[in-house]
């Protein structure tokens, strides 16, 4: 996952996403990293989905559990009335 981390830290999110999605069968670490990626992109709904999937595979993944709670808090804090439609 070093290549993903390097891309992620450099802000090359499209490439990082492509890398993760090309890996095939997902484990909890890959799903957790997809959650991080979508959270960074501002898509908390997708991040929540991936953190939850990571926890289904490995309920002991504490990083995914913590980030899931953070993503849920961010998602529930958003006020749709603040957006221009």
N, C-alpha and C positions, 0 to 999 in steps of 0.2 A: 504493500500500500504506500510505499515511499513515493512512487511516481504520482499517485493521486494527491498525496500531501503537498508535494512540490507544486503541482498545478493549482491546487486549492489555495495554498498560501500566496501564490503569485497572482491570484484573482483570475486565472484562466479557467473559469467555471464551465464553459461549454466543452472544453477539452477534458476536464475532469469528469464531467457527466458522461461524455462519450466513452471514456475509459472504463468507468464503473459499469455502464450498461453493456459493454462488450465482454465482460468477464463471464457471462453465462450464469450458471447456477449461483444464486445469492446465498451468502451466509450472513450471520448477524452483523459482522463488521462491515460488510459491503452495504447492507441495508442502513446501518447506522450512518455510514458516510454519505449515502444518498440523502438521508434526512438532514445532515449538516449542510450539504450542498444546496438543497431546496430552501432551507432556512436562510442561508446566506443570500439566496436569490429573492427572498421576501415571500416565498410561497409556503406559509406555515401549515396550510392544510395538507399539502403534499409531504412536508417534513413530518407532521404528526403521523401520517399513514406509514411512512418508512420506519420511524422510531418504533411504532407499534408492531410492525412486522418483525423488526429485529428482536423485540422482546418476546414475541411468540416463539421464535427459534431458540432464544437464550434468555430466559427470565432473569438471569443473574447479571445481565449487561447493565451495570449501574450507570455508565455514561449515557446509554440510550434512555434509561429511566429518568435521569435528571433532565436531559434535553427535551424529552417528551413533555415533562411538566412545564418547562420554560416555554416551549412552543405553544402549549395549550393556553398558558397565561397570556402570551402575546396575541394569539388568535382571538381569545375571548375579550381582550381589551379593545380591539379595533371597533370603531364606531362607524357603521356604514353611512351615517348622516353627515360625516365629515367629507365625504367624497363628492365631487361634482359628477352629476349624471348627464 
